[in-house]
């Protein structure tokens, strides 16, 4: 249940799971925790004698919890309730997908859809299941366990890189940016000006804005992660069809399709374009086709 607090009835460890996460098998939902300072005016300062601080206990069977003050007797068969700083393994993230061809993985937002061919990743187990939670393991350089994924099933397994991965499995690699061809259901553009913006869930784009279709890779023939250096004035430019939202990269001196307009990248503002009172800058370029373009940046500022 997104945004709910669960606990491990075996250890008393607890964790607040966010959207898209599910607790490990066997964990139970924790009932609401009361305020240990109930009855004391808000803003008061309380000092506890060492060893006499309130202690929080939980009933493993029901999830009921209770504060014990001072030298009060601990409830029989109850466990001390401890808050976990990190999510326990294996915490399932519903939006984690992987590419079965490359092993790249990414956690997609609630308004994103993975590229075609990507598969849902199963929960990632702990690399050190033999150690108690909270301990730090130090590996010899180059000998640390590495995560591998089964391209067919999405199962994840840790293995010694020297011994190698199980037959047919590939190394699991974490992406920090969304992969090409990720469809974002919240990305819209202005068909008149070419401005674009990614809107947060619950936000509405301004009137007449249209939804953008998936963005193609800039250089589809190159492997992911490659670095490309363009000659000045010959960089590909992204254009959009004002009618359909389809996008296309065009490299000068090639001309874009008739009626297509340049797609301007999002400015990073928080709200819809119709509600952005403090746009810090807007960069536009003038281009000449058939010869290297003469670009000029026009800056404007609104207050």
C-alpha positions, 0 to 999 in steps of 0.5 A, a space after each residue: 500500500 503506497 505511503 504506508 508503514 510496515 514492520 517485520 514481525 521477526 525483528 521489529 524493524 519498520 519502514 515507510 514505503 512510498 508510491 510504487 513500493 511493496 514491503 517484503 513478504 511477511 511484513 505487516 502493516 503497522 497501526 498508527 503510532 501515538 505521540 510520545 509527548 501527548 498532553 505536553 503543550 506544543 513547542 515545549 522542550 523535554 529532557 529525559 534522564 539517560 536510560 529513561 527515554 520513552 521506548 516504542 514496542 509493537 505487537 508482532 501479531 497485530 501491529 499495535 504499538 505502545 510507548 513505555 515510559 521510564 522503568 515501565 514493564 515491557 509488554 510480554 512477547 512484544 518487540 522494540 520498534 525500530 525505524 529503518 533508514 533505507 528500504 529493506 531488501 527485497 523491496 519491490 518497486 513496481 515501476 522498475 524495468 530493464 532492457 533484456 538486450 543491454 541489461 540497463 534498468 530504470 525506475 519509471 515515474 507514474 506518468 512514464 511508459 518504458 520503451 518497447 521491448 523492456 520488461 518488468 524487473 523482479 525484486 533485487 535481493 540483498 547482496 549479503 543475505 548472510 549479514 544482519 541488517 545494518 552492517 557494512 560489507 567491505 569488498 576487495 577491489 574488483 571482487 565485489 558482488 555484481 547484480 545479473 539479470 535473466 533476460 527472459 524472466 527478470 530474475 536478479 541474482 548477485 554473483 562474483 564477477 571473477 566467477 562470472 554470471 550464470 549462463 545466459 544472464 547479463 550484468 544489470 546496469 542502473 540508468 540515472 536518466 530515462 532511456 530514449 523512446 520513453 513515453 511521458 504522458 505528461 509532456 506537452 507542447 505549444 503547437 504555435 511556438 514550439 515550447 514544451 513542458 513536462 507537467 506533474 501529475 494533477 497539473 493541466 497544460 494550457 489550452 491548445 497545448 498538445 501531447 508529445 509523442 515519444 522522442 526518437 534517439 538523436 543518433 539511432 545507429 550509435 550504442 547507448 552512452 556514446 559521446 558525439 561531437 558535432 561541428 559548430 552549426 551542424 548539430 541536429 535540431 529537434 522538430 515537431 509536427 504541430 498537428 500530431 506531436 511527432 518528433 524528428 531530428 534534422 541535421 543542417 543543411 537538411 530542411 525539416 518537413 513543411 509546417 514542422 516547427 522547432 521544439 524548444 526544450 522544457 525550461 524547468 519551471 514547476 507549473 504550467 506555462 500559463 502560470 509561470 510568472 518568472 521565466 528567467 530566460 528563453 533562447 531561440 535561434 535563427 537559421 539559414 538552410 543550405 549554408 552553416 547557420 548563423 545562430 543568434 540568441 535572443 534573451 527576454 525576461 519577465 517579472 
